[in-house]
Amino acid sequence: MRNIAVILAGGVGSRMGGSEPKQFLSLGGRTVIEHSIETFANHPSIDEVAVVIHPDWRGRMEEIAARGHWEKLRKIVDGGSERYMSSLNAIMAYIDEPDDTNLLLHDAARPFMSAAIVDRVVAALERHEAVGVAVPSTDTVWEVHPDFDAVEVGRLVARIPERRLMWRAQTPQAFRLPLIRDAYQRALQDPQFRATDDCGVVRQYMPGTKITVVEGEERNMKVTTPHDIAALEQMLTNGK
């Protein structure tokens, strides 16, 4: 069985408000994406690493790759205009790999994903076709009604799920190659297809597949705002 880690860095980071994508921001003297690559590149269970990047930033990524000297980093793949297209491009880049190949799809903006998480994901892939990483929610989650007038009446609570069943999704999300390939092939035939993550694609279009959840870590947080960079810098300062 072959494990390929794919770093999804196709976004342009518009919510950060800066001049460059968040994966290129400085964190502890290195870029965010260098941290993300490093854990996979140094992990003994990962056979190959690929990066999916927006075409406008390919040159910058190639400079980082050359500087990093990561032997396992073998492919730099152009990303799409939406996140699911970046996942799809990664799948197509490995479409000719054997059926026992696993793809671990990871957000570049989660730079502190640990080797222990990779251990848990790889171990789960020995028994399951689809694996997600998540942490239990410490907050009660409200589902709000989709039809509301925010100006006149505000948002309305539609349902309050039981908190002990609520987990917050992280990455990597990992799959046997034939499963995620077939899920996307079905999804692309659906004119109503919308996706925010790859486990969602599998759950919707391969409904007979069980998605196993392994526990993540709070430090495996996603960089979304400048405050997140400050929080991660503080983790580095505190030796965490």
C-alpha positions, 0 to 999 in steps of 0.5 A, a space after each residue: 500500500 502506497 501513501 501519497 500526501 497532497 497539500 492543497 494550497 490552491 486558494 488565494 487567501 482573500 480573507 486574510 486581506 494581505 497581498 499574498 496567499 496565507 500559505 506563504 505567510 511567515 510563521 516562525 521564520 518559515 512559510 506556512 506551507 513549509 511547515 505543512 510539507 515538512 511533517 509529511 515529508 519526514 514521516 516514514 509512512 508517507 511515500 510521496 508528497 504533492 502540492 496543489 497550487 494556484 497557477 499564479 503562484 506556481 513560481 513561488 512554490 517552485 522556489 520553496 520546493 527547491 529551497 526545501 530539498 524534500 526528496 518526497 515532494 515529486 509533483 506540483 499540480 495546478 489548482 482550480 478556481 474552487 477547492 473541489 477542483 484542486 482535489 480533483 486535479 490532484 486525483 487526476 494527477 495520480 489516476 494511473 496509480 495502483 488501486 491500493 494507493 491512498 491519498 491523504 488530502 491536507 489543507 496547506 493552511 493547517 501547518 501544525 498537523 502532527 506526525 501522531 495524526 498521520 500515524 492514526 490516519 495511516 493505521 485507519 487506512 489499513 482497514 477502511 477506505 475513507 478516513 477523516 480527522 476531527 476533534 470533539 466540539 466543546 461548544 453546543 452547536 445550533 443549526 439555524 433555519 435556512 429561511 430567515 429574514 436577518 433584518 426583520 426577525 433575525 436567525 431562528 434556531 432550527 435544531 440543537 444537535 446533541 453536543 457529544 455527537 458533534 465533532 469539528 472536522 480537520 484534515 487530512 482527509 484520506 481515501 483509497 484512490 478508487 473510492 475518491 476517484 469514483 466519488 468525484 466522477 459521480 459528483 461531476 455528473 450532478 448539476 447541483 454539486 457543491 462541496 466544502 470537503 472531500 469526505 462530504 463528496 464521498 458521503 453524498 455520492 458513495 453513500 454505502 461507504 463508512 467514513 471512519 473518524 480518528 481524533 485530531 488535535 487542537 493545534 491542528 488549527 487552520 489559518 483563516 485570519 491574522 489572529 490565527 497566525 498570532 496564535 500559532 506564533 504563540 504556540 511556537 514561543 511556548 514550545 508547543 
